[in-house]
Amino acid sequence: MKKSKTEYKVTDRFIISIGLILTVLEIWKQLTLWLVEFDGRYNVWYFPFQLCSVPMYIITVYALTVKFRPGKESDVEKVKRILLTFLQDYGFLGGIMSLIVHDGLLHPGHILLTAHGFIWHILLVVLSLYISFNRLSLSGVKGFLRTVPLFFCFAALAELINIALHSFGDCDMFYISPYHISSQPVFSQIDMVAGRWAGIFIYLAAVVAGAFIVHTVLENANKLLTI
């Protein structure tokens, strides 16, 4: 069923509001890490370009499209649907995995930074479910595949950041730094057998596969809810 202009406005406001919250949270986190936890020294490990940081940037791009009138066949609408599908699939994957394996969210002695990590990833899961239950994403295998080039563009940019900031410390965006084996469970073992570059491609392929599983599960869950 075609959405009304009011429904589009509600959707846009919700998504953009989440983006604004994420942006404010990230600015606060960066300042707190820099000035409080690390006493005025910036730790490039926390540069904001992990997979779970990407939704903040995607929503910024999404916000730039809202002035265009929604139309089923418009190029802008197609771009919006790809962005929403990415937020749904990769956002849920990154959010739920970080909540399950949450060692990286913990900041001993800094309870607000720890709370920030959990709030951030809960918001990603909430946003993903909102997109899914409101049927805002592309459906099927073809719909998911349209997000894959976007993912690899972000991964390539992450690797460029890793290389550019390497002289300032251990920068490991997307956990694909070429300078050491993976810091992720299982994938560190794969790196030792296959080599780092092969391990990186295996890791990225695993992320895409995980996002596809999320896409399929959420789509099937929606079908069950309509029965």
MOJOTA-V698012 format. One record per residue. N is the residue number from 1. RES is the residue in one small letter. PSI is psi in whole degrees, -180 to 180 (* if undefined). Layout:
N,RES,PSI
N,RES,PSI
This chain:
1,m,134
2,k,137
3,k,147
4,s,168
5,k,-36
6,t,-42
7,e,-39
8,y,-42
9,k,-42
10,v,-45
11,t,-49
12,d,-43
13,r,-40
14,f,-49
15,i,-44
16,i,-35
17,s,-42
18,i,-42
19,g,-41
20,l,-41
21,i,-45
22,l,-42
23,t,-46
24,v,-44
25,l,-40
26,e,-41
27,i,-45
28,w,-44
29,k,-47
30,q,-43
31,l,-40
32,t,-43
33,l,-46
34,w,-51
35,l,-28
36,v,-62
37,e,-37
38,f,17
39,d,48
40,g,4
41,r,134
42,y,128
43,n,111
44,v,-13
45,w,-31
46,y,14
47,f,134
48,p,70
49,f,41
50,q,172
51,l,-37
52,c,-10
53,s,-25
54,v,-39
55,p,-33
56,m,-41
57,y,-39
58,i,-41
59,i,-32
60,t,-45
61,v,-43
62,y,-42
63,a,-30
64,l,-16
65,t,-11
66,v,-20
67,k,-17
68,f,139
69,r,133
70,p,134
71,g,137
72,k,-36
73,e,0
74,s,148
75,d,-37
76,v,-42
77,e,-37
78,k,-42
79,v,-44
80,k,-42
81,r,-37
82,i,-44
83,l,-43
84,l,-37
85,t,-40
86,f,-47
87,l,-40
88,q,-51
89,d,-54
90,y,-31
91,g,-45
92,f,-45
93,l,-52
94,g,-41
95,g,-50
96,i,-37
97,m,-37
98,s,-32
99,l,-33
100,i,-50
101,v,85
102,h,17
103,d,-38
104,g,-11
105,l,-11
106,l,132
107,h,89
108,p,129
109,g,-5
110,h,80
111,i,-33
112,l,-37
113,l,-39
114,t,-44
115,a,-39
116,h,-47
117,g,-43
118,f,-42
119,i,-44
120,w,-50
121,h,-29
122,i,-40
123,l,-38
124,l,-42
125,v,-44
126,v,-45
127,l,-43
128,s,-47
129,l,-36
130,y,-47
131,i,-43
132,s,-52
133,f,-23
134,n,6
135,r,50
136,l,-12
137,s,168
138,l,148
139,s,162
140,g,178
141,v,-43
142,k,-40
143,g,-44
144,f,-43
145,l,-24
146,r,-14
147,t,-17
148,v,-46
149,p,-37
150,l,-43
151,f,-46
152,f,-28
153,c,-44
154,f,-40
155,a,-41
156,a,-42
157,l,-39
158,a,-41
159,e,-37
160,l,-40
161,i,-42
162,n,-44
163,i,-44
164,a,-36
165,l,4
166,h,-36
167,s,-13
168,f,-4
169,g,-173
170,d,97
171,c,120
172,d,56
173,m,138
174,f,7
175,y,39
176,i,28
177,s,134
178,p,-1
179,y,-7
180,h,165
181,i,164
182,s,143
183,s,1
184,q,141
185,p,146
186,v,-50
187,f,-26
188,s,-37
189,q,-39
190,i,-42
191,d,-41
192,m,-24
193,v,-47
194,a,-16
195,g,157
196,r,-47
197,w,-41
198,a,-39
199,g,-37
200,i,-47
201,f,-36
202,i,-42
203,y,-47
204,l,-40
205,a,-37
206,a,-37
207,v,-45
208,v,-43
209,a,-41
210,g,-42
211,a,-36
212,f,-39
213,i,-44
214,v,-47
215,h,-46
216,t,-44
217,v,-46
218,l,-39
219,e,-44
220,n,-35
221,a,-39
222,n,-39
223,k,-40
224,l,-36
225,l,-22
226,t,-4
227,i,*
